[in-house]
Structure formats: C-alpha cells, structure tokens
Amino acid sequence: MFEQLKEIKGRLEEIVSLLSEPECAKDPSRLQALMKEQAGLIPVAQAYDSWEKAGETIRDCEEMLSAEHDEEMRSMLKEELSSAKEELDALTKKLKIMLLPKDPNDDRNVVVEIRAGVGGDEAALFAAQVYRMYLRYAEAHGWKVELTSVNENGIGGFKECVFLVNGQGAYSRLKYESGVHRVQRVPETESGGRIHTSACTVAIMPQAEEIDFELDLSECHFDVFRASGNGGQCVNTTDSAVRLVHEPTGIVVSCQDEKSQLKNKDKAIKILRSILYQKELMERHDAEAQERRSQIGSGDRSEKIRTYNFPQGRVTDHRIKLTLYRIDQIMNGDLDELIDPLIAADQAQKLAGSGENDS
C-alpha cells in the first residue's frame, strides 16, 4: 500500500510540473485530463501526509515518554499518544478505501428504468412515487433529470418510465438502487382498510458511449408515432415520437419528450446502447463472480432490495438489514441515510476481499 502511495505522490509532482509547461496550455484536452487526474490524486496525497504526521507524533510521544519522569507530563503525553494512534488507525482505513479499484462507471450519467410489478394500479402509483423520489434526490444533488418516456395508467400511476440523470457522481450513488422495491400500505381504493403488498422494479444503468458499446444500427428497426401526454403544441399533431426495436434481443425503447423526431431518435439510441452495455456488464460480472456475491447484491432486478411499509412509517433495506423510521423524508428524496451505509458495506466487502488476496 505504501509503495502505491509513494507512487501517487510522485505522479502528483509530475502532473504539477506538466501543467506548468507552455505546451500543455495549448492542448485543452490534455490540460483537462491532467487537471482531472490531479483532482483525484490530491485527496489521497493529503490523507497520506496526515498519516505520516500521525506516525511522527506517535514516535515523538513514545520517545519522550521513555525519558520523562514527571507524572503530569507523562499523562499528557499518553493522552496525545492515544489520540495519534486513533487517528493513524482511521487514516489507514481511509487510505485503504481510497486505494480500492474504482468502478470505471462511477462518473457516468445514468439511465433509469422503473416498471410497475405485481399489484396492478397500486404498483403503478408506487412506481410514479418512486420516480418522484429519485427526481427530488437528483435535484438535491444538483443533477439534471430528463424523462424520456412514460406509460401512464390514467390515474396518475406509471406502468413504466425511463429517464436520464446527468450529473457528477450520479451512477456512483444510484447504482445501489437496482432491484425490486416493495411497498406495503392501504390503497386509497381499499374500503376495508386492508394492507396490500405491491412492487416495482428499478434498473440503474451507466449511460454508454459509442466507445463502450458499438451498436449496429442495421439490427435496429425504427417506428415513428404521435406523442401523447403533456408536450405542448406538437402533441398529437406531428409524428415526433420514436420507437426503436433491437431485433436480436427484442428490446424496445420509446422516446417522446422532444418535439424533434431527430432528437428523440438520438436519445432512444443512447438508451438502447446503455441497456445493451449494462447487459454485457452483468454477463461479465456473473461469469467472474459466480461463486462469490457482494453483500450489497448483484443488482439484478429480480432481487428484492427494499420494503417501504407506510402503516409503520418504516423503510427496510434487506441487503444490509437497515431499518429507518423516516418514510416521509425518504419518499421526498432524502436517500443518503440509505445509500451511505450501502456504500460503506460495499467498501467493507471489497476491503475484506483485498485482505484475502493479500494473504
């Protein structure tokens, strides 16, 4: 680990030198790449500096304790030594997490699919509520949301919807949301007051670029149709909506949020590419980790990950056995109390795995 940290500090010094060269300023793409790399390395280097200082403090305290006979001074030195050791342990754990291999998709924008599952209209109403939950979460993080397609049930519910989330770190946090979300509550249409259970599935996919997945457009079939729902003057007057069918897999993508048929076609291609890229990633992941599953789960949409129990006001994440009695705040987009522990559990599992590999 420490050899790696020394290499990082050396690379940081090299980047500072390269950024000061006149030739670098003439190449905007290289300049941007170096500055991005520098921004990623600085926190690691700073944590390593703090780790080294804590180590120096420990050595100084131990040396002074061996020569000091005044009890009051020894007590102060022991307290400082204990504090420095705690700091060193915390920084060691922090550095190990920082040095874990990064998910190459973490900085990607996100394609999200929400589909109503068992439960009929109640499932569709819950799917619409889950969409609004993510919309508010995205807004709180300064991310931009684009609803590309939605199939409504006529009473405010979503049979399915697809939307894009654009923003720094969107995938790194939302990727833990893939799976089945179950709801337990008394529907508004239930006269007997009985609690019903329904569900929706959420699929989180990193938005793929052409370099990630080469989509053969000759294998795609395009249809155009008139958009429906809220969309301004062009709704039901022009064939601006696009339906894209990927013939080898049968995957269908619709996009109707733009007034321009060309823009809808472009978005549909982006979404299809992301779906196929995610499919490829999952197949690769399953092949590599057949015998070992993360504590967080595989992200498979058939896996029940969370239950929202409205009568009890609780939300339970089954992957880490976490229950929070804050359902109103969570449904309003306050998801960090759920996502942060998931990230911590994921990191702990990876740390345990790296420890096994080291041994």
N, C-alpha and C positions, 0 to 999 in steps of 0.2 A: 504493500500500500504506500509506504513512504517513498519508494523509488518512483512510483507513479506521481506522487505529489510533487516531488522534486522536478520531474519532467514537466509538470503543469506550470510550475513557477518559471522554469526555463523557457517554455513556449510563450508565456505571458510577456517576458522580457523581450523575446524575439518579435512578437507582434507589435509592441511599443516601438521598437526600432524600425520595423517595416512601415508603420503608419507615419513615421516622421520623414520617410523618403518622398521626394517630389513626384516620383513616378507613380506612387500609389494614388495620389490625389487625382491623377489623370485617368485612372481606371475605376469608375464608380462601382462596378460590380465587385471588383476585388476589394475595394475600400469597405463596401457594405459587408462582405463576407468576413473580413478581418475584424471589423467592429463587433459583429455578431458573435464571433468566436471569443473575442476579448470579454464581452459582457457575460458569457457563460463561464469563463475561467476565473474572473475576478472574485466571485463569492467563495470559490474553493480555495484560492490563494489566501484570501483574508482569514478563512477558518483555519487554514494550516498555520498562518502566522500566530493566531491566537493560541493554537495548540502548542506551538513551540514556546511561547511566552509562559504558558501554564506549566510546561515541563521545567523551564528555567526557575520559576518560582518554587516549585517542589524541591528542586536540587538545592536552591539557596536556603530554604527553610530547614531542610534536613541537615545541611552543613552547619547552620547557625545553632540548631538545637543540640548538636553534638558538643558544641563548645560553650553553650550558655548554661549558667547555673542559677540565675535569678528566676524564681518560680513565676513571677508575674509576666516577665518577658517570655518564658517558655510557654505559658498559657496562650499568649497572643500568637506566638509562632505556630503552635499546634492548631489553633483556630484557622490561621491563614493557610497552613498546610492542608487541612481537611477541605477547605473551600477550593483550593487549587486542584486537589485530586478529583473532587466532584466535577469541576469544570473540565478537567482533562478527559474524564470518562464520557461526559456529554459531548465534547468536541470530537472524540474518537468515533462515537456512534454517528454523529452528524457527518463526519468526513466519509465514513464507510457508505452511508446512504448517498452522499454526493457522487461517489465514485462508482455506484451501481450503473450498469449499462443503461443508457437512456432509450426509451421507446422512440424509435425514429418518427413515429406519427404524432407525438405529443404536441407539436406546434402546428398541426394541421387544423384547417377548418373542418366542420362536421356536417355529415348528412344524418338526419334523424328520421326514422320511420316509427309511427305509433299506430297500432292496429287494435281495434276492439276485439276481445276474445269472447269467452263464454259469458253469457249474461244479457244478451240482446241489447235493448235500448239503454239499460243501466250501464252496460260495459262501454257503449258508445259515449254516454255522458261522462263517464270516468275518463275515457281516452281524451276527450276535449279538455277536461280539467287538468290532466297530466300535461297536455300541450301548454296550457296557460301557466302551469307551474314552471316548466322549463323556459317559457318566454320571460317570466319575471326574473328567474335566476340569471338568464343571459343579460337582461337589462341591468341587473345589479352589478355584473362584471364588465359592463361596457361592450358587450358583444352584440353584433347585428344579426337579427333573425329575418329570414325570408321564407315565408310559407309558399311552397311551390305547387302543392296540390292537396286538395281535401275532398273527402266524400262524406257529406253530412247525412244525418238520418231524419232531418226535418223537425227535430225538437231540440236542437242545439247540441246534439252529440256528433262525434266523429267516428264513422266506421273505420276510416283510416286517414292519415295525413302524413305528408312528407315536408320537411323544412330544412333549410340550411342555417347553420350557426357559424358566423365568421368572427374570429377574434383570437388574440394571443392566448394560447394555452387552453382553448376550448376542448379539444379532444383529450388532453391530459386529465381533465376533471370529469367530463361527461362520459368517458369510456366505461366507467363503473356502473352506468345506468342500464346497460343492455340486459334484457331478460324479461320475465313475467312480473308485472306489478298487479297484486291482488287487492281488491277493495272489499270491505265488509261494512255495510250500512243499510239503513232502511230507505228504500227508494221513495221518492215523492209520490209515486203512483201506488204504493203499497198501503192499503187501507187497514190491514190487520196489524201493522207495526212490526212485521217480521223482518229480521235481518237477512239480507241477501248477500251472496258472495259472487262477485264477477271479476273480470280481469282484462287487462290489455297487455300487449307485448310492445316492448321498446327495443329498437335496433339502432345502435350508435356506430356509425362508420366514418373513418377518416376520409375526407374528400380527396380523391385520387387525381393526379395529373397524368398527362399523356406519357410522361417518362416512367410512371409507376406501372401503368397497365395500358397496353396497346389494344384499343377497341377497333375491331374490324367492322366498319360501317356497312359493309356488304352483307353482314349477317343480321342487320337490323332492318326492321320494317317500320315506316313512319305513316301515321294517320293524322289528319287534322280534323278538328271539330270545333263547334262553337262553345266558348267558355260559358260557365254558369255561375251564379252566386254574385257576390259583390265584386265589381270590376270596372265600374264606370260605363261610359257610353258604348264601349266596344263589346260588352257582354251581349250575347245572342244576336249580334249584328255582323260579326266577321268571324271567319274560321281561323282564329288565332291560337287556340289551344292545340297542343301536340301530344299524341300518344306514341310511345316508342316501344316496340316489341323486339326483344333479343331472341331470335329464333332458336339458337342452340340450347338455351336454358328455359325459354318461355317466360322470362322476367318481363314485366310490363311496367313502364314508367310514364306517368302523365304529368304535364306541366301546363298551367293555365294562368299563372299570376301576372305574366307580362302581356301588354297589348300587342307586342310584336311577335309574330309567329317564329321569326328567326331567333329571337332571344329565348323563347320558350323551348325551341329545339336545342339550343346550346345548353340550357340548364338541364334538360332531360338527358342529354349525352353525359354531362358531368355527373348526374345522379347515377345513371346506369354504370358508368365507369367505376364509381365509388362502390356500388353494390358488388360488382364483379371482383374488384380489388379486395374488398372485405372477405368475400367468399374464398378467394385464393389464400388470404392470410389465415383464415380459420382452418382451411385444409392443411396448410403448412404447420400451424400450431398443433393440430390434432396428431399429425404424423410425428412431430418432435416430442410431444408430451403425452403420449398415450397412457403411460403408467403413472404419471405424476401431475396432479391438478393443483392449481393455485388455490389457496384458502378463499380467495375472492371469487373463484369460479371461472368457468371458461368464457363467460359472456354469451353463451348460447341462449337464444331467445326462448328455448323450451324450459329453461331453468327458472323456477320461482325465486326471485331475489328479495322481494319486499311485500309486506302487508300493511295496508292503511285501514285501521279499524276506527271508524268515525264515532260509534257509540262510546268507546273507551278513550277516544281522543289520542290514540297512540299510533306510532309508526314503528314497525319492527323490520330491521334488515336481517334476513335469515343467514346470510353468509358469515357475519361476524357476531351474530346473536346480540345485536344492539337494539334496544327499545327506547324511544323518546316519546314523551307525552306532550308533543308540541305540533299536533297535526295541522292546526290552522296556519301556523307560521310556515311549516314545511310546504303546504299546498300553495302558499303565497310566494314560494320561490326561495325560502331560507333553507337551502340544502347543504350548506357547508358542514353542519354538525353531523350529517350522514356521510358526506363524501370524504372529509378529512380522516375519520377513522378507517375508512376503506383504503385510502392511500397508505396510511400507517401500517395497516395489516399486510398490504401488498409488499411494502418495503421490508417488513419484518420477515415475510416468507422468502423474499429474494436474498436477504442477508443470511438467513439460515441455509439457503441453498448454496450461496457462495462460500459459507463456512465449511460445508460438507465437501465442496470441491477442493478447498484449500487443504483439507485434511487428507 
